[in-house]
Amino acid sequence: MAEAGTLHDAFIDELRDAYDGEKQLTKALSQLAKAASNPKLREAFTTHLEETQGHVQRLEQVFETLDERARGKRCEGIAGIVEEGKAIMEEEFDDDAMDASLIAAGQRAEHYEMAAYGTLVAWANAMGHSQAAKLLQQTLDEEKAADKKLSDLAESGINQSAADAAHGGEDDDEEEQDEERPAASMSASRKGSAAAKTGRRS
């Protein structure tokens, strides 16, 4: 019977998951930046792409402090989030709606990573891996800052612009309906008049 794994084994497994996830995100963030219309949003994705490349290197340092070889394990969670992001970019949204949706996609990834790194920091501290914990905390802090940046951009106007554009579209629909109503009313009036004339003839 195989010996049961320990928290250290789980820790290494999670590190490999994070390592693969960060590599997937280096490609995804580049695509999000290209798809963004808002210059500040594009800059935020580009800046975090550079940070993410640093996260990969930092994880390699963590592996080194633990005398482990740096290698990844397929991160299914990030893979799913990346696929959702690709699906969003294929939608035919207007620029404001697309930017708002790209923020949502970016924050899904950030929240996943914040949960993962929070766990890694806690486990590293519990096992006395102080150097690894310090490195992982730096990445966690950067993930939180990136998430806040996206929230600030959404709240500073991107969401409202998208909402205004959507509301404007609704107004256009209502105007079209209003234009159709008089024609329908006139048609009904003509039918009524015709019926009255027929009644008088008889």
N, C-alpha and C positions, 0 to 999 in steps of 0.2 A: 504494500500500500504506500502510495506517495506521501511524503511528508507535507503537512499543511503549510501554506504560505503565511508569512508574517506581515505586519504593517509595513516593514521595510520593502517587502516584495510588492505590496500594493502601491507604495510610494513610487517605486521605480516604474511600475506599470503606468501610473498616472503621469509621470514625467514624460514617458515615451508618447503617451496620448497627446499631451500638450505640445510636444516637439513637432509631431506630425500636423497638429492643428494649426500651429503658427506658420508652418511652411505652406499649408493650403491657403491661409489667409493672405500671404504675401501676393499670391496671384489674384485672389478675389478683390482685395483692396485696390489694386491697379485698375481692375475693370469697373469698380464702383466710382473711382475718381473720373474715369473717362465718360461714364454715363451721366455724371452730375452736371447740371446747367449752372447752378449757383456757384460763383467763384470761391466764396468762403467755404462752401461744402466740399468743393473739389480740393481745396487746400487742406482741409481737415483730414480727408481720406489720404492725401499724399503724405502729409506729416505722419499720420499713424502707420502708413506703410513703412516709412523709414524706421519708426519705433519698433514695428513688428519684426523687421530684419534684425534689429538689436535684440529682440526677445529670443530669437533663434540662437544667437551667439551667447546670450546669457544662460540659456538652458544648457548649452554645451559646457559652460563653466560649472554649472551645477553638477552635471554628470561627472565632470573632472574631480570636483571636491569629494565625490562619493566613490571614486575609483571605478566608475562604470563607463562603458562605451556609449557614446551618444548615438542613439538610433531611435527611429520613430515606430510607433504602432498605429495603424489606421484609426484615426479619430472620426468615428461615425457621426458624432454629434455635430462637429463643424462641417463635415461633408454634407449633411442634410441642410444646414443653414446656408451653406454656399449654393446648393442647388436651388433653394428658395430664392436667393438673391438673383441667380441667373434667370429664373422664371419671371421675376419682377421686371428685370431689364428688357425682357421680350414683350412686355405689355405695351400697348399703344396709349400711354398716358400723356397728358400735356406736361410741359416742363415742370410746373410747380408740383403737380401730383407725383411725378417721377422722383423729384428731389425729396419730397416727404416720405415716399416709399423706400428710397435708398437709405434714408436715416433710420427707418424702422429695421431694415435689413442689417445695417451696421450695428445697431444696438442689440439685436438678437445675438450677434457674435460676441459683442462686448460683455453682455450679461452671462453668457455661457462661460467665457474666459474668467470673469470675475469670480464665479462660483468655483471653477477649477483651481485657480491660483489661491483663492482663500483657503481651500482644503489643503493644498500643497504646503502653504506657509504654516498652517496649524500642525500638520503632521511633522514637518521638518523641525519645528520648535519642540514638539512632544518627544521626538527622538534625539534631540540635542544636536541636530545638524545646523548649527548657528550660522555658518557661512552660507549654506544653501538657502536657509530661511531669509537671510538678508537680501540675497540676489532675487529670490522669488517675490519678496515684498516690493522691491523696486518695480518689477513688472506689474504686479497687482495695482500699485499706485498709478502707473501709466495707463492701465486699462480703465481705471476709474475716471481719470482725467479725460481720456478720449470719449468715454460715455457722456460725461458732463458737457463736453464741447458739443457733441451732437445734440444733446437736449437743449443747450443754449441756442444753437442755430435754429432748431425747430421752433422754439418759443419766441425767437427774435423776429420772426416774420415768415419763414418758409411754410409752416402749417397754415397760417392765416391767409397767405397768398393763395395756397391751394384751395382753402375753403371758400375764399372770395370768388375764385374762378369757377368752382363747382356751383356756388350760389348764382353766379351770373348765368351759367348754363340753364339753371332751373327757371330763371326769369325769362330767358329766351323762349323756353318751352311754353310758359304761361302766355307770353305775348302771341305766339302762334295759335294757341287755343282760343285766345280772345278774338283774333282776326277771323277764325273760322266760325265763331258763334253768330255774328250778325248775318252771315251768308245763310246759315242754317235757319235763323229766325225769319229772314226774308222769304226763304223757300216755304216755310210753314205758313207764313202770311198769305203767300200767293195761292197755296192750296186751299186755305180757308176762304179766300175771296172767290175762287173758282167754284167751291162747293156752294157758296151763298147764291152765286148767279144761277147755278143749275137748279137750286131750290126755287128761285123766283120764276124761272121759265116754266117749271112744272105747275 
